[in-house]
Amino acid sequence: MEVQTLTYIFVTGSFGLYIGIAIWSRAASTDEFYVAGGGVHPIANGMATAADWMSAASFISMAGIIAFMGYDGTVYLMGWTGGYVLLALLLAPYLRKFGEFTVPDFIGARYYSNGARVVAVICLIVVSFTYVAGQMRGVGIVFSQFLNVPILWGVIIGMAVVFFYAVLGGMKGITYTQVAQYCVLIFAYLVPAIFISLLITDIPIPQFGLGAEVNDGSGLTVLEKLDRTLVELGFGPYTDGSKDMIDVFAITLALMIGTAGLPHVIVRFFTVPSVSDARLSAGYALFFIALLYTTAPAVGAFARLNFIDTIHDTAYQEVDPWFKRWEDIGLVSWVDKNGDGKIQYAPGAAFIGSPSFDDDRGPRGERVVINERNDNTNEVYVDRDIMVLANPEIAALPGWVIALVAAGGLAAALSTAAGLLLVISASVSHDLLKKTLARGISEREELFYARIAAATAIVIAGYLGINPPGFVAQVVAFAFGLAAASLFPAILLGIFSKSTTKEGAISGMLVGLVGTFCYIAYFKFVAPESNNADHWWFGISPEGIGAVGAALNFATALIVSRFSGPVPASVTAMVDTIRIPAGVEKPHDH
Amino acid sequence: MTDDDNDGGRAKAYWRSNIRLMSVLLVIWFTVSFGFGILLVEPLNRIPFFGFKTGFWWAQQGSIYVFIILIFVYARLMKRLDRKYGVDDDEA
């Protein structure tokens, strides 16, 4: 059967499954809509959290980023897993004991102030929309590349599916579809990884294959061969970094505390039955995440080796068909600078910017790129995102594996999008309406508004996916930096320091939020030409500044709290209660 | 919790034990990730480890395995602590 037919079957089949689950698990009350009734088994919640967390970026982009960054890719691997330790030890159990519906709920109650609640809602909405736009875009890309559906229709189909199960099912529907989506995405990730590991090292487990000898008789291990090949081509060795140590440190820290502060991840721990289940569930979540995250560095290294092997010094006319297929959609391209008809791969960008193509074909049949050439010997442009998507083709794997990858990419994007849309809708209907603007609405009305908010959020997300603001890729730094600098310190202090006052928390959040926002905005938008280590504070890039923002938030909150207060006795009593697991309630209606 | 002195004292002792356990685990968390994976990566890289450079392995594999173990260890030891102090969530 053709790859395209198989892809249609896999994608339609998986969508049918998600919709079926949504119908079976419709939400009937607000606590089912917001937190799935608080009765999700910790292992199921672990899987759902893993799917929620692993986005189109984890599935499609991460291995490609590692392939081209080598050691520096570590910031994502440790940064996006280490946060779960913080979450499990410092936040999840206590927030579960608190037992309400949303993150702003906790901030509002602990800091006895609707002002604090509204600041938290703003942080949450900025962070979540930044993220969700990227997911819808990912859906569009997978549709257009595997199914020849225009991006517009791809996004609309994705919106319709998410609409169906998020609006109908709420958290309950989302939880059980996410369990299914985790299974689809992890299978789709591991199968090609195992194939490729076998192909290169004869060892089926990619985590071990990465340290094994290449089976080409050279006696070199994968990483030795990669280091040697790259150095021969003029790159730095794969296993050494090129970023400054302080920047690697700051980015890793910012991603870790950003992860622990992301509202759509935190609320997943509101859905388990008890405090000890919340701790355990974080462990399962990280286990399920680590299956992908420890495989990704292997996939990245194999892909880089394969990529160099198949294209470097190969005549364009003889290159593997995958190269031409991805050239047709503009994600790889070749400019024959020395006119020898062969593809040469070397450090540096072959030309300025991403490729713009002429309608004509060049002398060897390649697409003609009109960008201004850079003065180096590199002739290849490659979009990092293709490494995972094209890997099965590059390694000549069977058609069903390629079809599987398409279904996996969609599962990753849809599960994350749904989780994000839910926290947006909950914070609007619950925190803004029920708790602030329209107190006293009934549960039915609140549920109705929650569905309207979810539907509206989907439409906005879809619009952003179809017309992505040019800066989507750049604003990812915002999502983590802002979550790290605003929400995480406020929640942590709320649990561990009884003397933090509302003045302290609000000023801390604002200092963290505004400081981080300005630093990122300055280097990304105001003065992008000075975005380099010479101008950064202490050599910390905008990606890592969230760590500094969090430190500023802590410092401000602690100092201001000394000069304000006292914290009402009812609030310190509440802190005492959430520190003790006994007496946990199912999220109640109020 | 009630205002009972005994209960208050017990809650304090429970919280202190929790903080102590947490601090130990967080020191390990920091050592394997920021320590082995970043600050000490260069000296560790001079030592080979099953086909990897040791520092590189900690950064891209080892630290993640330790993270998982840390969470499960915390969950288990806390359960024990919860029972010892009678604040377990199983008790209705």
Interface residues (C-beta under 8 A of the other chain):
Chain A: I66 Y71 G73 T74 L77 M78 T81 G82 Y84 V85 A88 L89 L90 P93 Q207 L210 G211 A212 E213 T221 V222 L223 T239 D240 G241 M245 V248 F249 T252 L253 S274 V275 S276 R279 L280 A282 G283 L286 F287 A290 Y293 T294 P297 D576 T577 R579 I580 P581 A582 G583 V584
Chain B: M1 A11 Y14 W15 N18 M22 L25 L26 W29 S33 F34 G37 I38 L39 V41 N45 F49 F50 G51 F52 K53 F56 W57 A59 Q60 Q61 S63 I64 Y65 F67 I68 L70 I71 F72 Y74 A75 M78 K79 D82 G86 V87 D88 D89 D90 E91
